[in-house]
Amino acid sequence: MKRLACSLALAAFLPFTAMADSISPTTFSATLGVGESVTITKTVTVDAEASTSKVDVFFLMDETGSMGGEIAAVKAAASSILSTAAGFGDINFGVGGYRDASDFFAYRTLTDMTSDTSAAQAAINTWTASGGGDFPEANIFALEQVATTVSWRPDAERILLWFGDATGHDPSLGSTEASATAALQAASIQVEAIDVANCSFGFCLDGTGQATRITAATGGTYHAGIDTSTLVDTINDAISTAISSYTEVALDISGAPPGMVSVSPASYNGSFTRDSVETYDFEVTFTGTTPGTYDFDIYATVDGGRVATERDHIVVGATVPEPASLALMGLGLVGLLARRRKS
C-alpha cells in the first residue's frame, strides 16, 4: 500500500479579509493498479465567520386560538426577520402551521422551501389564530410532517423554528414523539423550540418535556418563557446561533464510485462554535477497484450542509504482476522454448 501525507499551511490573512470554509488539497490525482491503495490527508477548515453552506429555515407556528398575540408579533416583524436571516448567505425559507386533529386542519404547509422572501412573508401573513379544542395540540404530527414532506435541499443545513404554547398529543394522527424524533434525526433537522408560555404550572410547549427532549435529540435548543416583547430577538438569535454553531464536520463521499473511497474518522462530533478558525483532518484512502478513469467530487460538510468541494481524478489500470510472478512467468517461457527446441 502506498501512503502519501498532505499537510495544510493556513496562510495568514489581513484583518477584515473575508474567508470561507474550505478543504485542502482542492484537487488530487493518482494512478492505481487494481487492488492498490493510496491514502492522503484532507483538511477541512471551518472559518470564524458565519456559515458558508446552504441553510434551510422552516417556520412552524401553532395556529390555535391562544396564539393570536405571538402570530401578530411575528407577522409585524417578518420582513426584518427574513432579511436578517437572508444576510447569512444562501438561505431558503419554508412556512407552515398546525392546530389539532379536530380542527379544519391539523397541519398545513403554507410555502415550501423558497429563496423568495416575499413568498415567505406572504405565507407568514396567512397564519390565523383559531380552534385548538383541548389543551394538547397536533405538535407531534406536524413535526413529523415537516420532516418528511417539506422539500429540504439535500445539501443544506436544516433548521426548524417551532413556536407554541401547548404540549402535543402523543400519539397524534399516527405519529408519536419517537417517530417524529426519528424522522427529524433522519432528515438532519435541528429543532429550535420557542415556548411562548410560562411553564410554572406545566401548561406550555414543554409541559411534558417534549420540547426539551426533541431539541436535545436534534442538536437544537429549547427557548423557555418567551413573551411577545422578546420574541423577535429570540427568533433572530436562534437563527444566528444555529448557523454560527455546529455539531458535526464530515466528508461527503456520495459522489465517489462505490467502494473506491473510505474516510477516517467518519466525522468529528461535539459542540463547536465559529469563535475561531478550526481545522479537522481526515485520512482518505482511494482503492483501485475496477479499471477505468474516474472524476468525482468530495464535499466538506458542516452539520450536513456542503461548505467546500474537492475534485479527484483517479485512474485505475490493469493489475501489475508482483516481481515473484514475473520470475515464474519467465521460467515458464524458458521451459516452453526448451521443449520446442527438443522437438
For each residue, the residues with C-beta under 8 A, 3 or more apart:
1: 36 37 38 39
2: 36 37 38 39
3: 38 39
4: 38 39 40
5: 40 41
6: 24 25 28 40 41 42 43
7: 41 43
8: 24 25 41 43 45 279
9:
10: 45 277 279
11:
12:
13: 17 19
14: 17
15:
16:
17: 13 14
18: 49
19: 13 22 47 48 49 277
20: 47 49 52 307 308
21: 44 45 46 47 51 52 53 300 302 307 308
22: 19 26 44 45 47 300 307 308
23: 26 42 43 44 45 298 299 300 308 309 310
24: 6 8 42 43 45 310
25: 6 8 28 40 42 310
26: 22 23 309 310 311
27: 310 311 312 313
28: 6 25 40 310 311 312 313
29: 312 313 314 315
30: 38 286 313 314 315
31: 314 315 316 317
32: 36 37 38 286 287 288 314 315 316 317
33: 36 288 316 317 318 319 320
34: 288 289 290 291 316 317 318 319
35: 287 288 319
36: 1 2 32 33 287 288 320
37: 1 2 32 285 286 287 288
38: 1 2 3 4 30 32 285 286
39: 1 2 3 4 283 284 285 286
40: 4 5 6 25 28 283 284 286
41: 5 6 7 8 281 282 283 284
42: 6 23 24 25 251 281 282 284 298 310
43: 6 7 8 23 24 279 280 281 282
44: 21 22 23 249 251 279 280 282 300 307 308
45: 8 10 21 22 23 24 277 278 279 280
46: 21 246 249 272 274 277 278 279 280 302 307
47: 19 20 21 22 52 274 277
48: 19 274 275 276 277
49: 18 19 20 52 274
50: 88 89 243 244 274
51: 21 55 88 89 157 243 244 246 274 302 305 307
52: 20 21 47 49 89 307 308
53: 21 89 90 155 156 157 301 302 303 305 306 307
54: 89 90 91 92 153 155 156 157 305 306
55: 51 88 89 90 91 92 156 157 158 159 243 305
56: 91 92 93 94 113 152 153 156 157 158 159
57: 85 91 92 93 94 159 160 161 239
58: 93 94 95 96 113 146 150 158 159 160 161
59: 74 93 94 95 96 120 124 161 163
60: 96 97 98 142 143 146 160 161 162 163
61: 67 70 71 74 95 96 97 98 127 163 164
62: 67 97 98 99 137 139 163 164 165 166 205
63: 67 71 97 98 99 127 128 129 130 131
64: 67 99 100 103 129 130 131 132 137 166
65: 68 129 130 131 132
66: 129 132 165 166
67: 61 62 63 64 70 71 129 163 164 165 196
68: 65 71 72 129
69: 72 73 228
70: 61 67 73 74 163 165 196 228 231
71: 61 63 67 68 74 75 127 128 129
72: 68 69 75 76 228
73: 69 70 76 77 228 231 232
74: 59 61 70 71 77 78 81 124 127 163 231 232 235
75: 71 72 78 124 125 127
76: 72 73
77: 73 74 80 81 231 232 235
78: 74 75 81 82 120 121 124 125
79: 82 83 117 121
80: 77 83 84 232
81: 74 77 78 84 85 232 235 236 239
82: 78 79 85 86 93 117 120 121
83: 79 80 86 87 117
84: 80 81 87 236 239
85: 57 81 82 88 91 93 236 239
86: 82 83 91 117
87: 83 84
88: 50 51 55 85 91 239 240 243
89: 50 51 52 53 54 55
90: 53 54 55 115 156
91: 54 55 56 57 85 86 88 115
92: 54 55 56 57 113 114 115 153 156
93: 56 57 58 59 82 85 111 113 114 115 117 120
94: 56 57 58 59 109 111 112 113 114 120 146 150 151
95: 58 59 61 109 110 111 120 123 124
96: 58 59 60 61 107 108 109 110 142 145 146 150
97: 60 61 62 63 105 107 108 110 127 142
98: 60 61 62 63 105 106 107 108 137 138 139 141 142
99: 62 63 64 103 104 105 106 130 131 132 137 138
100: 64 103 106 131 132 133 134 136 137 138 169
101: 106 133 138 141 169 172 173
102: 131 133
103: 64 99 100 106 130 131 132 133
104: 99 130 131
105: 97 98 99 108
106: 98 99 100 101 103 138 141 142 172 173
107: 96 97 98 138 141 142 145 146
108: 96 97 98 105
109: 94 95 96 112 145 146 149 150
110: 95 96 97 123 124 126 127
111: 93 94 95 114 119 120 122 123
112: 94 109 150 151
113: 56 58 92 93 94 150 151 152 153
114: 92 93 94 111 119 120
115: 90 91 92 93
116: 119 120
117: 79 82 83 86 93 120 121
118: 121 122
119: 111 114 116 122 123
120: 59 78 82 93 94 95 111 114 116 117 123 124
121: 78 79 82 117 118 124 125
122: 111 118 119 125 126
123: 95 110 111 119 120 126
124: 59 74 75 78 95 110 120 121 127
125: 75 78 121 122
126: 110 122 123
127: 61 63 71 74 75 97 110 124
128: 63 71
129: 63 64 65 66 67 68 71
130: 63 64 65 99 103 104
131: 63 64 65 99 100 102 103 104
132: 64 65 66 99 100 103 137 166
133: 100 101 102 103
134: 100
135: 166 167 203
136: 100 139 166 167 168 169
137: 62 64 98 99 100 132 164 166 167 168 169
138: 98 99 100 101 106 107 141 142 168 169 172 173
139: 62 98 136 142 143 162 164 166 167 168 169 172 205 210
140: 143 144 168 169 170 171 172 175 176 177 180 210
141: 98 101 106 107 138 144 145 168 169 172 173 174 175 180
142: 60 96 97 98 106 107 138 139 145 146 168
143: 60 139 140 146 147 160 162 168 175 180 183 184 191 214
144: 140 141 147 148 175 179 180 183 184
145: 96 107 109 141 142 148 149 150 175
146: 58 60 94 96 107 109 142 143 149 150 160 189
147: 143 144 150 180 183 184 186 187 189
148: 144 145 183 187
149: 109 145 146
150: 58 94 96 109 112 113 145 146 147
151: 94 112 113
152: 56 113 156 158 187 189
153: 54 56 92 113 156
154:
155: 53 54 252 299 305 306
156: 53 54 55 56 90 92 152 153 304 305
157: 51 53 54 55 56 190 243 302 303 304 305
158: 55 56 58 152 187 188 189 190 304
159: 55 56 57 58 189 190 192 220 239 242 243
160: 57 58 60 143 146 184 189 190 191 192 220
161: 57 58 59 60 192 194 235 238 239
162: 60 139 143 191 192 193 194 205 211
163: 59 60 61 62 67 70 74 194 196
164: 61 62 67 137 139 193 194 195 196 205 211
165: 62 66 67 70 195 196 197 203 204 205
166: 62 64 66 132 135 136 137 139 197 203 204 205 207
167: 135 136 137 139 204 205 206 207 208 210 211
168: 136 137 138 139 140 141 142 143 172 177 210
169: 100 101 136 137 138 139 140 141 172
170: 140 176 177 208 210
171: 140 174 175 176
172: 101 106 138 139 140 141 168 169 175 176
173: 101 106 138 141
174: 141 171
175: 140 141 143 144 145 171 172 179 180
176: 140 170 171 172 179 180
177: 140 168 170 180 181 210 213 214
178: 181 182
179: 144 175 176 182 183
180: 140 141 143 144 147 175 176 177 183 184 214
181: 177 178 184 185 213 214 217 218
182: 178 179 185 186
183: 143 144 147 148 179 180 186 187
184: 143 144 147 160 180 181 187 189 191 214 217 218
185: 181 182 188 189 217 218
186: 147 182 183
187: 147 148 152 158 183 184
188: 158 185 303 304
189: 146 147 152 158 159 160 184 185 218
190: 157 158 159 160 218 219 220 242 303
191: 143 160 162 184 214 215 218 220
192: 159 160 161 162 215 220 221 223 238 239 242
193: 162 164 205 206 211 214 215 220 221 222 223
194: 161 162 163 164 205 223 226 231 234 235 238
195: 164 165 199 204 205 206 211 222 223 224 225 226
196: 67 70 163 164 165 205 226 227 228 231
197: 165 166 203 204 205 225
198: 201 204 225
199: 195 202 203 204 206 207 224 225
200:
201: 198
202: 199 207 208
203: 135 165 166 197 199 207
204: 165 166 167 195 197 198 199 207 224 225
205: 62 139 162 164 165 166 167 193 194 195 196 197 210 211
206: 167 193 195 199 209 210 211 212 222 224
207: 166 167 199 202 203 204 210
208: 167 170 202
209: 206 212 213
210: 139 140 167 168 170 177 205 206 207 213 214
211: 162 164 167 193 195 205 206 214 215 222
212: 206 209 215 216 222
213: 177 181 209 210 216 217
214: 143 177 180 181 184 191 193 210 211 217 218 220
215: 191 192 193 211 212 218 220 221 222
216: 212 213 220 222
217: 181 184 185 213 214
218: 181 184 185 189 190 191 214 215
219: 190 247 303
220: 159 160 190 191 192 193 214 215 216 242
221: 192 193 215 238 241 242
222: 193 195 206 211 212 215 216
223: 192 193 194 195 226 234 238
224: 195 199 204 206
225: 195 197 198 199 204
226: 194 195 196 223 230 231 234
227: 196 230 231
228: 69 70 72 73 196 231
229:
230: 226 227 233 234
231: 70 73 74 77 194 196 226 227 228 234 235
232: 73 74 77 80 81 235 236
233: 230 236 237
234: 194 223 226 230 231 237 238
235: 74 77 81 161 194 231 232 238 239
236: 81 84 85 232 233 239 240
237: 233 234 240 241
238: 161 192 194 221 223 234 235 241 242
239: 57 81 84 85 88 159 161 192 235 236 242 243
240: 88 236 237 243 244
241: 221 237 238 244 245
242: 159 190 192 220 221 238 239 245
243: 50 51 55 88 157 159 239 240
244: 50 51 240 241 273 274
245: 241 242 271 272 273 274
246: 46 51 249 272 273 274 302 303
247: 219 269 270 271 272 303
248: 267 268 269 301 302 303 304
249: 44 46 246 267 268 272 280 300 301 302
250: 263 266 267 268 300 301
251: 42 44 263 282 284 298 299 300 301
252: 155 255 298 299 300 301 306
253: 256 261 263 298
254:
255: 252 296 297 298 299
256: 253 260 261 294 296 298 312
257: 260 261 289 290 294 296
258:
259: 287 289
260: 256 257 286 287 288 289 294 314
261: 253 256 257 284 285 286 287 298 312
262: 284 285 287
263: 250 251 253 266 282 283 284 285
264: 282 283 285
265: 268 282
266: 250 263
267: 248 249 250
268: 248 249 250 265 280
269: 247 248
270: 247
271: 245 247
272: 46 245 246 247 249 278
273: 244 245 246
274: 46 47 48 49 50 51 244 245 246
275: 48
276: 48
277: 10 19 45 46 47 48
278: 45 46 272
279: 8 10 43 44 45 46
280: 43 44 45 46 249 268
281: 41 42 43
282: 41 42 43 44 251 263 264 265
283: 39 40 41 263 264
284: 39 40 41 42 251 261 262 263 298
285: 37 38 39 261 262 263 264
286: 30 32 37 38 39 40 260 261 312 314
287: 32 35 36 37 259 260 261 262
288: 32 33 34 35 36 37 260 291 314 316 317
289: 34 257 259 260 316
290: 34 257 316
291: 34 288 316 317 318
292: 315 316
293: 313 314 315 316
294: 256 257 260 312 313 314 315 316
295: 311 312 313 314
296: 255 256 257 311 312
297: 255 309 310 311 312
298: 23 42 251 252 253 255 256 261 284 309 310 312
299: 23 155 251 252 255 306 307 308 309 310
300: 21 22 23 44 249 250 251 252 306 307 308 309 310
301: 53 248 249 250 251 252 304 305 306 307
302: 21 46 51 53 157 246 248 249 305 307
303: 53 157 188 190 219 246 247 248
304: 156 157 158 188 248 301
305: 51 53 54 55 155 156 157 301 302
306: 53 54 155 252 299 300 301 309
307: 20 21 22 44 46 51 52 53 299 300 301 302
308: 20 21 22 23 44 52 299 300
309: 23 26 297 298 299 300 306
310: 23 24 25 26 27 28 42 297 298 299 300
311: 26 27 28 295 296 297
312: 27 28 29 256 261 286 294 295 296 297 298
313: 27 28 29 30 293 294 295
314: 29 30 31 32 260 286 288 293 294 295
315: 29 30 31 32 292 293 294
316: 31 32 33 34 288 289 290 291 292 293 294
317: 31 32 33 34 288 291 320
318: 33 34 291
319: 33 34 35
320: 33 36 317
321: 325 326 329
322: 325 326
323: 326 327
324: 327 328
325: 321 322 328 329
326: 321 322 323 329 330
327: 323 324 330 331
328: 324 325 331 332
329: 321 325 326 332 333
330: 326 327 333 334
331: 327 328 334 335
332: 328 329 335 336
333: 329 330 336 337
334: 330 331 337 338
335: 331 332 338 339
336: 332 333 339 340
337: 333 334 340 341
338: 334 335 341 342
339: 335 336 342 343
340: 336 337 343
341: 337 338
342: 338 339
343: 339 340
